[in-house]
Amino acid sequence: MKNYISKNRVQTGTFEVYDVELEVEYYAEEGEPQTYDYPGSPNTIDIYQVKHFDVDVTDILGEHILADLEQQILEYEFES
């Protein structure tokens, strides 16, 4: 994980899946805390584009790879 920009706007980062580095453009939004009368909301990630060697591969990636990328981004953004 390298090359990151600050939260709450479109960001770009490099993540590794199956020993392949992918450049991911995404939006990370921090959730709201739960209170007595408000259920709160979870942290969310929206992936806009995934590139490998400057080639957009977003449409050919399987759901399991996109889910893995989302999990990696969530861990980096909110559990660091």
C-alpha positions in Angstrom: 0.0 0.0 0.0 1.5 3.3 -1.1 0.8 6.6 -2.8 -2.2 7.9 -0.9 -4.1 11.2 -0.8 -6.2 12.5 2.1 -9.7 11.1 3.0 -13.2 12.3 1.9 -12.4 12.8 -1.8 -11.4 10.6 -4.7 -8.1 8.9 -3.9 -5.6 6.7 -5.6 -3.7 3.9 -4.0 -1.7 0.8 -5.0 -2.9 -2.4 -3.6 -1.8 -6.0 -4.1 -4.0 -8.9 -5.0 -2.6 -12.4 -5.8 0.9 -10.8 -6.0 -0.3 -8.3 -8.7 -0.1 -4.6 -8.0 -3.3 -2.7 -8.9 -3.7 1.0 -8.9 -7.2 1.8 -7.5 -9.1 5.0 -7.7 -11.7 5.1 -4.9 -13.8 7.2 -2.6 -13.7 6.4 1.1 -16.4 7.7 3.5 -16.2 7.3 7.2 -19.5 6.1 8.8 -21.4 7.8 11.5 -21.4 6.4 15.1 -24.5 4.7 16.5 -26.4 6.5 19.2 -29.5 5.6 21.3 -31.9 7.0 18.7 -29.8 6.7 15.5 -28.6 3.5 14.0 -25.4 5.1 12.5 -23.9 4.1 9.2 -20.9 1.9 8.2 -17.7 3.0 6.6 -18.0 2.8 2.8 -15.7 2.4 -0.2 -16.7 3.1 -3.8 -14.2 1.8 -6.3 -14.2 3.9 -9.5 -11.4 2.4 -11.5 -8.7 -0.3 -11.2 -5.6 -0.2 -13.5 -2.8 -2.5 -14.1 0.1 -1.0 -16.0 -2.1 2.0 -17.0 -4.8 -0.3 -18.5 -8.3 -0.1 -17.0 -9.2 -3.6 -15.8 -12.2 -2.7 -13.7 -14.7 -4.5 -15.9 -12.9 -7.8 -16.2 -12.2 -8.3 -12.4 -14.3 -10.8 -10.6 -16.5 -9.8 -7.6 -14.2 -11.7 -5.2 -11.2 -9.5 -6.3 -13.2 -6.3 -6.0 -14.4 -7.4 -2.5 -10.8 -8.1 -1.6 -9.7 -4.7 -2.7 -12.6 -3.1 -0.8 -11.5 -4.9 2.4 -7.9 -3.8 2.0 -8.9 -0.2 1.4 -11.3 -0.3 4.5 -8.5 -1.7 6.6 -6.0 0.9 5.4 -8.3 3.9 5.7 -10.1 3.1 9.0 -8.0 0.7 11.0 -4.6 2.4 10.6 
